[in-house]
Amino acid sequence: MTRLIEIRTYRLKPGTLAAFHEAMHTRAVPMLRSKGMDVVTYGRSDHEEESYHLVRAYADRQALDAEQSAFYGSAEWREGPRGALVDRIETYLNTLLWVSDETIASMRSLNPTDEPGAT
């Protein structure tokens, strides 16, 4: 079976990686998962000092649109960790790919630890 993954890469403002990771790890990712989103992996990206990634899996494009619309439109997100993350982002890019369940399982094994530099 194949699923759609969204790879979101962030270029962060200088000196914000540790605080961004803390907000992502302790607030945003638990919130995403509590709303039923499949967070595959997230953490510091190896190609640049201030870069970060978030990978989520969806059944299809309609599921992605519906889940993200509900989540990002919620007061819980807007009044919660949104500011702690958005204020630290310089730019971001989304890429959508269809991949196998085996690929997702392999990516999932890369989930980070509590350390800001972990991937």
C-alpha positions as a printed NumPy array, in Angstrom:
array([[ 0.   ,  0.   ,  0.   ],
       [ 1.135,  3.558, -0.658],
       [ 0.465,  6.708,  1.299],
       [ 1.06 , 10.364,  0.677],
       [ 3.783, 11.964,  2.764],
       [ 4.347, 15.652,  3.248],
       [ 7.953, 16.62 ,  3.848],
       [ 8.054, 20.093,  5.355],
       [11.494, 21.659,  5.654],
       [12.093, 24.831,  7.609],
       [14.943, 27.326,  7.457],
       [14.984, 28.822, 10.927],
       [16.13 , 32.229, 12.039],
       [19.703, 32.176, 13.394],
       [20.033, 30.945, 16.959],
       [16.486, 29.565, 17.232],
       [16.972, 25.832, 16.617],
       [16.941, 24.704, 20.267],
       [13.825, 26.735, 21.154],
       [12.066, 25.642, 17.952],
       [12.802, 21.978, 18.69 ],
       [11.602, 22.342, 22.28 ],
       [ 8.273, 23.83 , 21.148],
       [ 7.905, 21.226, 18.395],
       [ 8.852, 18.262, 20.58 ],
       [ 6.938, 19.141, 23.744],
       [ 3.909, 20.987, 22.363],
       [ 3.253, 20.83 , 18.607],
       [ 3.989, 17.174, 17.807],
       [ 1.996, 15.839, 20.789],
       [-0.882, 18.11 , 19.717],
       [-0.683, 16.93 , 16.094],
       [-0.724, 13.292, 17.218],
       [-3.607, 13.885, 19.647],
       [-5.647, 15.159, 16.67 ],
       [-4.941, 11.955, 14.732],
       [-2.188, 13.194, 12.418],
       [ 0.49 , 10.651, 11.595],
       [ 3.8  , 12.353, 12.402],
       [ 6.41 , 10.059, 10.874],
       [ 9.579, 11.889, 11.881],
       [10.83 , 15.359, 12.774],
       [14.004, 17.047, 13.918],
       [17.105, 18.903, 12.857],
       [18.098, 18.447,  9.227],
       [21.722, 17.69 ,  8.5  ],
       [22.265, 19.923,  5.462],
       [22.304, 23.326,  7.2  ],
       [22.825, 24.552, 10.748],
       [19.402, 26.17 , 11.164],
       [17.223, 23.689,  9.256],
       [14.498, 21.372, 10.515],
       [12.069, 18.847,  9.047],
       [ 8.598, 17.491,  9.77 ],
       [ 7.244, 14.474,  7.877],
       [ 3.585, 13.494,  8.075],
       [ 1.699, 10.672,  6.31 ],
       [-1.837, 10.774,  4.905],
       [-4.181,  8.411,  3.089],
       [-4.484, 10.863,  0.159],
       [-4.556, 14.557, -0.759],
       [-8.121, 15.001,  0.493],
       [-7.151, 13.639,  3.917],
       [-4.143, 15.971,  4.041],
       [-6.292, 18.993,  3.206],
       [-9.038, 18.067,  5.699],
       [-6.699, 17.219,  8.597],
       [-4.507, 20.274,  8.15 ],
       [-7.468, 22.598,  7.707],
       [-9.053, 21.377, 10.914],
       [-5.787, 21.516, 12.849],
       [-4.396, 24.859, 11.673],
       [-7.82 , 26.484, 11.935],
       [-8.264, 25.469, 15.569],
       [-8.06 , 27.86 , 18.497],
       [-5.935, 25.276, 20.323],
       [-3.211, 25.667, 17.662],
       [-3.541, 29.429, 17.194],
       [-3.516, 30.117, 20.932],
       [-1.028, 27.344, 21.72 ],
       [ 2.381, 26.588, 20.186],
       [ 1.838, 28.473, 16.906],
       [ 3.652, 31.649, 17.975],
       [ 6.611, 29.793, 19.479],
       [ 7.159, 28.101, 16.105],
       [ 6.109, 30.63 , 13.466],
       [ 8.17 , 33.43 , 15.022],
       [11.332, 31.347, 14.534],
       [10.755, 30.361, 10.885],
       [12.55 , 32.26 ,  8.146],
       [11.099, 30.172,  5.263],
       [ 9.631, 26.728,  4.68 ],
       [ 8.942, 24.379,  1.779],
       [ 6.477, 21.496,  1.421],
       [ 7.021, 18.485, -0.827],
       [ 4.408, 15.754, -1.38 ],
       [ 5.445, 12.215, -2.354],
       [ 3.687,  8.871, -2.658],
       [ 5.674,  6.201, -0.782],
       [ 5.232,  2.636,  0.443],
       [ 4.312,  1.664,  3.983],
       [ 7.783,  0.116,  4.248],
       [ 9.378,  3.475,  3.467],
       [ 7.244,  5.163,  6.116],
       [ 8.202,  2.499,  8.672],
       [11.876,  3.056,  7.902],
       [11.519,  6.832,  8.23 ],
       [ 9.585,  6.418, 11.482],
       [12.604,  4.692, 13.038],
       [14.44 ,  8.033, 12.789],
       [12.258,  9.834, 15.355],
       [14.295, 12.241, 17.504],
       [15.229, 12.174, 21.132],
       [14.797, 15.139, 23.471],
       [18.046, 16.677, 22.253],
       [17.694, 19.738, 19.992],
       [20.392, 18.525, 17.611],
       [18.952, 15.017, 17.244],
       [17.342, 13.757, 14.075]])
